Amino acid sequence: MGYRIFENALSIHEKCNNLSYTNRLVLVAIFSGLAAVFQSVGALFPGIGYFVSPLATAPIIFCSIFSVRLGFLSYLL
């Protein structure tokens, strides 16, 4: 079962390598914006926000699947 997850992540990584660097930077910016929004929901809506706030790490993980370098960049943004 773990091998199948690895295959899916590898196929996403290979498809991302076909994108231009500009497209990858735009994806990183969008995912970083989503991470910031998910993180700030905890302050805006205290009840629901505590359940949504842990989702802030998901966009950074997706960027790390694309490329470790881009994942680190999304973490810094």
C-alpha positions as CSV (number, residue, x, y, z in Angstrom):
1,M,0.0,0.0,0.0
2,G,2.8,2.4,0.8
3,Y,4.4,1.7,-2.6
4,R,1.2,2.9,-4.3
5,I,1.4,6.2,-2.5
6,F,5.1,6.5,-3.7
7,E,4.0,5.8,-7.3
8,N,1.4,8.6,-7.2
9,A,3.8,11.1,-5.7
10,L,6.4,10.1,-8.3
11,S,3.9,10.6,-11.2
12,I,3.0,14.1,-9.8
13,H,6.7,14.9,-9.6
14,E,7.3,13.8,-13.2
15,K,4.3,15.8,-14.5
16,C,5.6,18.9,-12.7
17,N,9.0,18.6,-14.3
18,N,7.3,19.1,-17.7
19,L,6.1,22.6,-16.6
20,S,8.1,25.7,-17.1
21,Y,9.8,27.3,-14.2
22,T,7.4,30.2,-14.3
23,N,4.4,27.9,-14.1
24,R,6.0,26.1,-11.1
25,L,6.6,29.5,-9.4
26,V,3.0,30.5,-9.9
27,L,1.9,27.1,-8.4
28,V,4.2,27.7,-5.4
29,A,2.7,31.2,-4.9
30,I,-0.9,29.9,-5.1
31,F,-0.1,27.1,-2.6
32,S,1.7,29.4,-0.2
33,G,-1.3,31.8,-0.3
34,L,-3.6,28.9,0.5
35,A,-1.4,27.9,3.4
36,A,-1.5,31.5,4.7
37,V,-5.3,31.5,4.4
38,F,-5.7,28.2,6.1
39,Q,-3.4,29.3,8.9
40,S,-5.3,32.6,9.5
41,V,-8.7,31.0,9.6
42,G,-8.0,29.9,13.2
43,A,-8.0,33.6,14.2
44,L,-10.9,34.7,12.1
45,F,-13.3,31.9,12.9
46,P,-12.3,30.4,16.3
47,G,-14.6,27.4,16.3
48,I,-14.3,26.2,12.7
49,G,-10.8,27.6,12.3
50,Y,-9.2,25.1,14.7
51,F,-10.3,22.3,12.5
52,V,-9.1,24.0,9.3
53,S,-5.8,25.3,10.7
54,P,-4.0,21.9,10.5
55,L,-4.7,21.9,6.7
56,A,-2.1,24.7,6.4
57,T,0.7,22.2,6.0
58,A,-1.0,20.4,3.0
59,P,-0.1,23.0,0.4
60,I,3.5,23.0,1.5
61,I,3.6,19.2,1.3
62,F,2.2,19.4,-2.3
63,C,4.9,21.8,-3.2
64,S,7.5,19.5,-1.7
65,I,6.1,16.7,-3.9
66,F,6.7,18.9,-7.0
67,S,10.3,19.7,-5.9
68,V,12.1,19.8,-2.6
69,R,13.5,23.2,-3.6
70,L,10.1,24.6,-4.4
71,G,8.7,23.1,-1.2
72,F,11.4,24.9,0.8
73,L,10.5,28.1,-1.1
74,S,6.8,27.7,-0.2
75,Y,7.8,27.2,3.4
76,L,9.7,30.5,3.4
77,L,6.9,32.4,1.7
